[in-house]
Amino acid sequence: MTEKNIIEIIKHASENNRITCAGAFAISQKESVFPDILGIAIDEAGVKICECQMGLFGCSSGNKIVKPAETVSEELEDMIFSYLDLEDGKLSCQAAWEIAAELKIRKIDVACACEKLEIKINRCQLGAF
């Protein structure tokens, strides 16, 4: 897969120069391109990533839509703290996805728990944040 081909695929999958996070990950999986490399190609294509699957950016309101969870289960809280980066106390996007998969919950539910626990999510897999 050449850079030119992946940029063409991105542009074809985008609408109004925007591609959803889920759409980007679908390309990543289908074309066997690492998400961070795809994120660079998205930038080079002049396309914006929107609709973060964790509700952190690119939502229709222009702001994040994630809100603090009312409660956080002990199991979820323990997993979040076990995945935290010890240097900065933040949770990576990839770790949040892994927690969601392991607990069979939505990614946005992990983000809402992090909001409640006042833990920031960083290192977007696509490089958006």
KASULFEN-V984782 format. One record per residue. RES is the residue in one small letter. PHI is phi in whole degrees, -180 to 180 (none if undefined). Layout:
RES;PHI  RES;PHI
//
This chain:
m;none  t;-89  e;-60  k;-62  n;-64  i;-68  i;-65  e;-62  i;-63  i;-61  k;-62  h;-66  a;-82  s;-88  e;-133  n;56  n;59  r;-134  i;-132  t;-74  c;-55  a;-62  g;-64  a;-64  f;-68  a;-64  i;-65  s;-54  q;-71  k;-64  e;-97  s;55  v;-115  f;-58  p;-55  d;-67  i;-69  l;-63  g;-59  i;-64  a;-65  i;-62  d;-61  e;-63  a;-78  g;75  v;-106  k;-97  i;-87  c;-133  e;53  c;-49  q;-69  m;-105  g;75  l;-90  f;-162  g;70  c;-84  s;-57  s;-76  g;90  n;-115  k;-72  i;-106  v;-69  k;-125  p;-59  a;-65  e;-68  t;-139  v;-129  s;-64  e;-61  e;-62  l;-66  e;-60  d;-61  m;-66  i;-58  f;-67  s;-72  y;-96  l;-60  d;-73  l;-68  e;-76  d;-118  g;70  k;-109  l;-108  s;-74  c;-55  q;-61  a;-64  a;-61  w;-65  e;-64  i;-63  a;-59  a;-65  e;-65  l;-90  k;58  i;-125  r;-73  k;-59  i;-65  d;-67  v;-67  a;-62  c;-64  a;-63  c;-63  e;-61  k;-62  l;-85  e;58  i;-112  k;-85  i;-102  n;-137  r;53  c;-49  q;-65  l;-96  g;83  a;-75  f;-148
//
